[in-house]
């Protein structure tokens, strides 16, 4: 499994941002190998973490090649005051006490 963590400091969102964001989410959901996402908001500032779950690097690369996604990557600096993307390969997970929350979203 691969996790893509998108850490951002939101800037100003316009109508084009929201339309493109919705289109990109729809593409992700239609991509074989997409497992879902989770979003966290920092309680003391505007920082947001969004973690996307992918079954394989091939699935992630297929999504990344989408034209809407490519267009959004060119515009990130217009919509975010700061951002960072980290792609991580998950080798193992373990633990207890989180019930269904321990599993990636379906």
C-alpha positions as MATLAB code, in Angstrom:
seq = 'XXXXXXXXXXXXXXXXXXXXXXXXXXXXXXXXXXXXXXXXXXXXXXXXXXXXXXXXXXXXXXXXXXXXXXXXXXXXXXXXXXXXXXXXXXXXXXXXXXXXXXXXXX';
ca = [
       0.000    0.000    0.000;
       1.071    3.578   -0.630;
       0.083    6.665    1.324;
       0.173   10.114   -0.194;
       0.172   12.743    2.537;
      -0.757   16.218    1.414;
       0.110   18.805    4.089;
      -1.150   22.264    3.316;
      -1.658   25.752    4.609;
      -4.805   26.902    2.800;
      -4.776   30.141    0.878;
      -7.619   31.631   -1.103;
      -9.902   29.165   -2.881;
     -11.908   30.319   -5.869;
     -14.672   28.616   -7.876;
     -12.137   27.045  -10.241;
     -10.330   25.457   -7.290;
     -13.521   23.856   -5.988;
     -14.537   22.574   -9.430;
     -11.093   21.141  -10.099;
     -10.840   19.651   -6.608;
     -14.202   17.902   -7.053;
     -13.196   16.614  -10.506;
      -9.901   15.259   -9.169;
     -11.621   13.500   -6.266;
     -14.041   11.884   -8.732;
     -11.110   10.673  -10.857;
      -9.424    9.218   -7.761;
     -12.588    7.378   -6.754;
     -12.901    5.920  -10.265;
      -9.267    4.732  -10.335;
      -8.731    1.033   -9.629;
      -6.553    0.788   -6.558;
      -7.819    3.908   -4.761;
      -8.714    2.978   -1.178;
      -9.903    6.309    0.212;
      -8.688    9.296    2.166;
      -8.659   10.805    5.622;
      -8.444   14.482    6.500;
      -7.205   16.139    9.698;
      -7.349   19.814   10.642;
      -4.884   21.248   13.135;
      -6.887   22.560   16.125;
      -4.764   25.688   16.613;
      -4.080   26.875   13.051;
      -5.259   26.368    9.474;
      -2.911   23.482    8.637;
      -4.582   20.473    7.022;
      -3.326   16.930    6.431;
      -5.010   14.767    3.824;
      -3.847   11.159    3.507;
      -4.794    9.242    0.366;
      -4.564    5.429    0.359;
      -3.516    3.528   -2.794;
      -3.147   -0.231   -3.313;
      -0.185    0.102   -5.664;
       2.263    2.532   -7.180;
       0.757    1.747  -10.598;
      -2.673    2.901   -9.381;
      -1.170    6.084   -7.968;
       0.737    6.786  -11.183;
      -2.404    6.212  -13.254;
      -4.249    8.787  -11.156;
      -1.306   11.199  -11.304;
      -1.413   11.172  -15.112;
      -4.984   12.499  -15.234;
      -5.138   15.863  -17.079;
      -7.151   17.574  -14.302;
      -4.630   16.406  -11.724;
      -1.746   17.653  -13.858;
      -3.468   21.034  -14.268;
      -4.040   21.324  -10.521;
      -0.378   20.598   -9.764;
       0.572   23.577  -11.925;
      -1.765   25.841   -9.924;
      -1.024   24.785   -6.325;
       0.951   27.920   -5.519;
      -2.108   30.022   -6.385;
      -4.362   28.235   -3.879;
      -2.083   27.252   -1.008;
       0.171   29.431    1.112;
       2.370   26.347    1.633;
       2.151   22.685    0.731;
       4.130   19.474    0.964;
       3.442   16.091   -0.609;
       4.988   12.911    0.784;
       4.587    9.492   -0.834;
       5.229    6.577    1.497;
       5.298    2.832    0.882;
       3.700    0.978    3.776;
       5.662   -2.138    4.622;
       3.687   -3.215    7.679;
       0.928   -2.015    9.977;
       0.023   -3.322   13.415;
      -1.632   -2.238   16.630;
      -4.845   -2.490   18.580;
      -7.516   -0.363   20.118;
      -8.702    1.538   17.056;
     -11.250   -0.964   15.733;
     -12.307   -0.061   12.208;
     -10.251    3.155   12.350;
      -7.036    1.079   12.183;
      -7.837    0.029    8.627;
      -7.521    2.274    5.603;
     -10.789    3.692    4.333;
     -12.679    1.479    1.913;
];
